[in-house]
Every structure is written in structure tokens, then in C-alpha cells.
């Protein structure tokens, strides 16, 4: 098991809630909160906002009807030029 340092001082959950508060405005509810993950759900769609355990990168995935999409895939589908800057 990887030794994950205590990240409480980063206040990830609180910061993610602030940054993604627009999800609540469109009907998503928070269904899970962990030190490195906040999960929102509306009907059959889930949004995961996470803090990479090893990379420390902030990420976001959207799962709809059983298929998961990385935020980079969504950006590339909507704007291929901008999508080149994301992985």
C-alpha cells in the first residue's frame, strides 16, 4: 500500500466544493466526500473531482450511462485546439 501523507492542511474537499459549486446549481448533489475525492450525482450522471494520490494533480471525470470520460476528453471533443493542452 502506498504511503499517502495527511493532506488535511490542503482543505481539498472545501476547495473542490467552492470550485464546483455550479454543479449544485444545476441539480447535482454531493454523494461522497473523501480526503482526495468529491463525488456528485444527478440521475445517471456522476462527476468525480479528485486530487491524485501520487501525482497531486487535480482531475475531474464524468460518468454517464456507465461510461467514464476524463475532463480532457470532453474538452477535446468540444474544442480540439484547446484540448491539445490537456491530458
HELIX and SHEET records of a PDB file:
HELIX    1   1 UNK A    8  UNK A   10  5                                   3    
HELIX    2   2 UNK A   12  UNK A   19  1                                   8    
HELIX    3   3 UNK A   22  UNK A   25  1                                   4    
HELIX    4   4 UNK A   71  UNK A   78  1                                   8    
HELIX    5   5 UNK A   80  UNK A   83  1                                   4    
SHEET    1   A 5 UNK A  29  UNK A  34  0                                        
SHEET    2   A 5 UNK A  37  UNK A  42 -1                                        
SHEET    3   A 5 UNK A  45  UNK A  51 -1                                        
SHEET    4   A 5 UNK A  58  UNK A  64 -1                                        
SHEET    5   A 5 UNK A  67  UNK A  70 -1                                        
END                                                                             
